[in-house]
Amino acid sequence: MKTLVTIFALFALVYCTSANTIIVDINGGGQYTSINAAIGVANSNDTVKVWPGTYLEQVTLNKNIVLMGSGYENTIITGNFSPSITVSSGKLQWFRVTSLTGIGIMISGGTVNNCVIMGCANVGIQSNSGTGTITNCVIWNNGSYGIYAKSPGYLTVYNCISRNNTGAGFYGDSNYGCFNRMTLSYSNGSRSCTVGNQGCIDSDPMFASSLDFHISEGSPCWNTGNPSLYDPDGSISDMGYFGGPDCPIYPVVTEIIITPSGNTINLQAKGRANY
């Protein structure tokens, strides 16, 4: 599980894709070059698929859609924004998110799963209102708390790794005592004013490197996630980005050559498989 291999694939994409999938490619190979533009035309239950690239825009996810990156290794949302992403509905997955000036993600609804939030100047993920769910994320090396549930916001968090942040990995709002704004389980990191805490640890996750968040069998996060959830290979879910039912088992595209041909765009892609 979680081994790396190099693969080559040749894809053909008809420019007019299916009605429920919208392609974003900053290099011009999709229907849109802007994530927000694609969200703007999406309907409920659509998927906005974002191809590899660094997207310098402040993204607002406010519809019941799936906003899907192409892996944290190559699909990055960043810039001088705080927050870089606002989530009030839908699902955000398979991105790397950072903020050069403040908060990475502000969440008041919907879910954030299998993302990496790292290098933010302030909090990695914060909630000021509403309710949200965060699963199988890595929150790493941020300038304040990793995940912060601020009253009256409420967060449910599980299978996450939040470490190497300036503040606590998981922090529920407190004012003369804990307000219990975060239910936390099966996660790795320091915690303050959280409730539940079943299966939680605070240990070195033993990542492959500071930028490669694969774990191996010796990691305390291996097969120690929520036991009612499973990884794609059928084992108990891992904590972190490469765990849980939404683990990105697809090949991560690392290089694309685009060749237009009439109404068809031919893509030669080099990728890396996560399993």
Phi, psi and omega per residue, in radians:
M1 nan 2.515 3.107
K2 1.091 0.576 3.020
T3 -1.554 2.788 -3.095
L4 -1.958 2.355 3.040
V5 -2.395 2.790 3.081
T6 -1.812 2.326 -3.125
I7 -2.302 2.791 3.036
F8 -2.178 2.473 3.141
A9 -2.540 2.642 3.084
L10 -2.113 2.170 -3.086
F11 -2.075 2.638 2.965
A12 -2.133 2.249 -3.108
L13 -2.140 2.083 3.026
V14 -1.306 2.334 -3.007
Y15 -1.008 -0.658 3.102
C16 -1.520 1.669 -3.085
T17 -1.415 3.079 -3.122
S18 -1.091 2.745 -3.002
A19 -1.103 -0.458 -3.031
N20 -1.794 0.167 3.075
T21 -2.298 2.155 -3.123
I22 -2.009 2.230 -3.072
I23 -1.735 2.266 3.042
V24 -1.981 2.202 3.099
D25 -2.448 2.013 -3.097
I26 -1.081 -0.362 3.137
N27 -1.589 0.046 3.034
G28 1.643 0.135 -3.097
G29 -1.537 0.015 -3.136
G30 -2.061 -2.815 3.108
Q31 -1.435 -0.458 -3.118
Y32 -2.400 2.682 3.019
T33 -1.814 -0.160 -3.123
S34 -1.998 2.324 3.095
I35 -1.139 -0.798 -3.119
N36 -1.095 -0.635 3.108
A37 -1.096 -0.707 3.128
A38 -1.186 -0.727 3.088
I39 -1.055 -0.664 -3.095
G40 -1.047 -0.557 -3.121
V41 -1.731 -0.107 -3.091
A42 -1.270 2.578 3.042
N43 -1.847 2.879 3.142
S44 -0.924 2.368 3.132
N45 1.346 0.036 3.031
D46 -1.262 2.871 3.004
T47 -2.056 2.235 2.995
V48 -1.789 1.925 -3.098
K49 -1.713 2.142 -3.078
V50 -1.870 2.119 -3.121
W51 -1.415 2.925 -3.058
P52 -0.969 2.513 3.118
G53 2.724 2.939 3.049
T54 -1.819 2.022 -3.020
Y55 -1.820 1.942 -3.101
L56 -1.647 1.279 3.107
E57 -2.608 2.665 3.100
Q58 -1.572 1.921 -2.953
V59 -1.623 2.410 3.053
T60 -2.104 1.998 3.085
L61 -1.804 1.782 -3.032
N62 -2.259 0.374 3.126
K63 -2.259 2.765 3.112
N64 -1.395 1.246 3.138
I65 -2.291 2.971 2.989
V66 -1.780 2.107 3.022
L67 -1.766 1.884 -2.907
M68 -2.045 2.118 3.035
G69 -1.441 -3.035 3.111
S70 -1.975 0.506 3.129
G71 1.883 2.435 -3.106
Y72 -1.085 -0.409 -3.099
E73 -1.095 -0.546 -2.972
N74 -2.340 -0.117 3.139
T75 -2.009 1.857 -2.946
I76 -2.162 2.304 2.991
I77 -1.964 2.127 -3.047
T78 -2.704 3.108 3.069
G79 2.507 -3.067 3.124
N80 -1.514 1.004 -3.102
F81 -2.170 2.650 3.013
S82 -2.547 1.824 0.034
P83 -1.452 2.866 3.017
S84 -1.285 -0.597 3.107
I85 -2.343 2.372 2.976
T86 -1.950 2.199 -3.124
V87 -2.086 2.081 3.063
S88 -2.144 -0.138 3.130
S89 -2.826 2.868 3.048
G90 1.405 -2.876 -3.094
K91 -2.271 2.325 3.054
L92 -1.970 2.228 -3.129
Q93 -2.654 2.652 2.976
W94 1.207 0.674 3.076
F95 -2.113 2.806 2.783
R96 -1.840 2.325 -3.087
V97 -2.215 2.375 3.015
T98 -2.546 2.796 3.030
S99 -2.279 2.200 -3.126
L100 -1.327 -0.266 -3.048
T101 -2.174 -0.212 -3.062
G102 -2.954 -2.136 -3.004
I103 -1.510 2.473 3.112
G104 -1.324 -1.033 -3.111
I105 -2.256 2.297 2.968
M106 -1.894 2.121 -3.043
I107 -2.133 2.304 3.061
S108 -2.250 0.057 3.122
G109 -3.109 2.981 -3.141
G110 1.318 -2.865 -3.094
T111 -2.345 2.610 2.979
V112 -2.133 2.052 -3.126
N113 -2.410 2.561 3.111
N114 0.882 0.961 3.023
C115 -2.177 2.817 3.018
V116 -2.032 2.139 3.108
I117 -2.028 1.946 -2.984
M118 -2.549 2.636 3.033
G119 1.232 0.334 3.100
C120 -1.283 2.549 3.138
A121 -1.185 -0.458 -3.131
N122 -2.199 -2.307 -3.088
V123 -1.236 2.546 3.069
G124 -1.236 -1.040 3.088
I125 -2.294 2.312 -3.116
Q126 -2.351 2.572 3.010
S127 -2.193 2.198 3.076
N128 -1.846 -0.255 -3.089
S129 -2.807 2.915 3.077
G130 1.184 -2.847 3.124
T131 -2.319 2.562 3.130
G132 -2.610 2.871 -3.138
T133 -2.215 2.382 -3.131
I134 -2.252 2.146 -3.088
T135 -2.371 2.544 3.012
N136 0.850 0.714 3.070
C137 -1.827 2.722 2.960
V138 -1.925 2.136 3.120
I139 -2.050 1.958 -2.803
W140 -2.449 2.250 2.925
N141 1.088 0.787 3.090
N142 -1.753 2.836 -2.966
G143 -1.414 -0.085 3.089
S144 -2.525 -2.413 3.114
Y145 -1.131 2.685 3.029
G146 -1.265 -1.079 3.043
I147 -2.168 2.238 -3.039
Y148 -2.226 2.023 3.039
A149 -1.723 1.850 -3.066
K150 -1.787 2.288 -3.109
S151 -0.986 2.366 0.132
P152 -1.663 0.333 3.098
G153 -1.172 2.744 3.120
Y154 -2.485 2.326 -3.100
L155 -2.188 2.475 2.941
T156 -1.917 2.150 -3.001
V157 -2.287 2.282 3.039
Y158 -2.670 2.737 3.115
N159 1.068 0.470 -3.110
C160 -1.837 2.717 3.016
I161 -2.082 2.015 -3.124
S162 -2.254 1.697 -3.046
R163 -2.491 2.927 3.100
N164 1.106 0.429 3.041
N165 -1.638 2.785 -3.133
T166 -1.166 -0.677 3.073
G167 -1.729 -2.959 3.123
A168 -1.049 2.615 3.106
G169 -1.119 -0.691 -3.130
F170 -2.333 2.173 -3.045
Y171 -2.410 2.095 3.008
G172 -1.667 2.483 -3.043
D173 -0.953 2.488 3.099
S174 -2.445 2.536 3.066
N175 -2.738 1.765 -3.008
Y176 1.029 0.775 -3.118
G177 2.094 2.760 -3.064
C178 -1.271 2.449 3.096
F179 -1.668 -0.049 3.099
N180 0.979 1.050 -3.098
R181 -1.686 -0.028 -3.099
M182 -2.425 2.199 2.970
T183 -1.710 2.085 -2.987
L184 -2.135 2.424 3.057
S185 -2.685 2.686 3.021
Y186 0.809 0.923 -3.101
S187 -2.374 2.872 -3.047
N188 -2.145 2.086 3.081
G189 2.672 2.872 3.096
S190 -1.212 2.646 -3.038
R191 -2.526 2.600 3.124
S192 -2.567 2.284 3.103
C193 1.034 0.709 3.009
T194 -1.943 2.794 3.123
V195 -2.133 2.831 -3.080
G196 1.559 -1.577 3.051
N197 1.132 0.269 3.107
Q198 -1.115 2.285 3.095
G199 1.277 0.213 -3.103
C200 -1.478 2.578 3.116
I201 -2.403 2.998 3.020
D202 -2.471 1.447 -3.015
S203 -2.457 2.775 3.053
D204 -1.022 2.103 -3.115
P205 -1.300 -0.184 3.116
M206 1.060 0.920 3.045
F207 -1.118 2.720 3.109
A208 -1.047 -0.649 3.057
S209 -2.852 -3.135 -3.112
S210 -1.225 -0.231 3.097
L211 -2.106 -0.073 -3.138
D212 -2.040 1.895 -2.970
F213 -1.693 0.385 2.915
H214 -1.153 2.545 3.007
I215 -2.104 2.825 3.129
S216 -2.089 3.117 -3.002
E217 -1.061 -0.418 3.126
G218 -1.391 -0.130 -3.114
S219 -1.270 2.485 3.060
P220 -1.185 -0.152 3.130
C221 -1.646 -0.050 -3.095
W222 -1.363 2.069 3.113
N223 1.044 0.457 -3.129
T224 -2.080 0.264 3.025
G225 -1.347 -2.909 3.140
N226 -0.978 2.083 -3.046
P227 -1.220 -0.192 3.087
S228 -1.521 -0.075 3.115
L229 -1.983 2.709 -3.061
Y230 -2.310 2.583 3.002
D231 -1.321 2.898 -3.112
P232 -1.034 -0.388 3.121
D233 -1.504 0.053 3.089
G234 1.623 -0.076 3.117
S235 -1.446 2.872 3.068
I236 -1.010 2.482 -3.027
S237 -1.040 2.491 2.990
D238 -1.476 2.762 2.879
M239 -1.339 2.654 3.012
G240 1.689 -3.075 -2.985
Y241 -1.056 -0.668 -3.068
F242 -1.658 0.641 3.118
G243 -2.360 2.934 3.078
G244 1.502 2.935 -3.071
P245 -1.135 -0.385 3.122
D246 -1.727 0.280 3.079
C247 -0.939 2.320 -3.099
P248 -1.318 1.609 -3.123
I249 -1.525 -0.116 3.102
Y250 -1.133 2.801 3.014
P251 -1.169 2.292 3.037
V252 -1.377 2.102 -3.120
V253 -1.348 2.210 -3.124
T254 -1.937 -0.275 3.134
E255 -2.712 2.351 -3.132
I256 -2.263 2.337 2.987
I257 -1.987 2.073 -3.063
I258 -1.785 2.199 3.111
T259 -2.245 1.797 3.097
P260 -1.155 2.482 3.100
S261 -2.598 1.626 -3.090
G262 1.091 -2.205 3.113
N263 -1.534 0.099 -3.108
T264 -2.048 2.492 3.047
I265 -1.946 2.050 3.093
N266 -1.562 2.304 -3.112
L267 -2.126 2.209 2.979
Q268 -1.867 2.058 -2.988
A269 -2.134 2.390 2.985
K270 -1.825 2.292 -3.074
G271 -2.435 3.112 -3.139
R272 -2.371 2.198 -3.139
A273 -1.454 2.453 -3.130
N274 -1.492 -0.366 3.111
Y275 -2.061 nan nan
